[in-house]
Amino acid sequence: MDAISDLPMLHDMDADYTPQYVKLARILRDKIESRQYQQGHPLPAAKLASEHAVSIRVAWHALEMLAANKYVHRSGSFSAYEVTWQAGA
C-alpha cells in the first residue's frame, strides 16, 4: 500500500488528488465499519499520524471529519477521540 503522503506524478491522469486528511478519514472509517476499531476504542492523533506517515495536523482533521459524521467523539479538548459508531445504528 502506498503511503498517504505519497505525491502523484506530475502527468499521471489517474492520480488521486484527494487531501491527505480525507484519505485518512476514509481509511479509519473503513476500519471502524469493519469493526477493527470497536466502540470505545481510543484513536490518539499522534499514534495515527505515526502509523500512516502523515502530520499530526492531518490526523486531527481526519478525526474531526469522523466526529462530524458521528463515527468518533471526544469528551474534552485534551482527551483522545473514541469510536462511538455502532453497526446498524
N, C-alpha and C positions, 0 to 999 in steps of 0.2 A: 504494500500500500504506500502511495506517495504521501509525504508529509503534507499537512495542511498548508504549511508555509511555502511549499514549492511554487515558484512562479511559472506561468505558462511561457512558452517560447513565443517570440515576437510575431511570427507569421502563422501560428497554429490556429486554424479556423475552428477547431473543435475545443479550444481552450476553455476552461471554466474560470470565469472572472468573478465568481461569487465571492463576496467578502469572507475573510477567514472566520469571523465570529458566526456567520450564518452556517458555514460548513461544520464548525464545531458544534453548534446548536443542533444541527441535523444528526450528527453522529451520536450525541448524548441522548437526543430524543429517541433514536432507534434503540439505544441500549436500555433506556427506561421502558419503552414499549415491549421489548423482548424480555424484560424482567432481569436483565443483567444487573441493573440497579433497581432495587425494590423500594417500596415506600419506607421512608425514614432513613434511607442511605444518605450519608453526608457527601456533598460534592464540593470539596475545597478548591477554590480557583487556582491556587498555586500548584497544587498537585495535578490538576487537569492541564494547566499550561505546560508543565514539565513533560507530562505523558504525551502530549500532542504537538510538542515543539512549536508553541506559539507564546506570545507575550501574555502576561497576567491580565492586561487590559482586554485582550481578545477573549480570554476565558470569562472575565466579568461580563462583557457584553453578551456572550453566548448564554450565560446563566440568567442575565436579565431578560433575554428573549424567551427563555424557557419559563421564567417566572410569569411573564406577561401572558403566556399561553397555558398557565396553570399546571405545569409539569413539576416545578420546584417552588420552594418558599423558604424564606429565612425569617427568623423571629426577631432579629435585631441587626443593626448595621455592622456589628463586629462578629457576627456568627456566620458559619458556613451555610450555604444553601442545602436543603434536604429535599429528597424526592417526595412529592405529595401525590403524584398521579397514580390512579388506580385503574386497572383494566376494566372496561365496561362502565366506567363512571361518566 
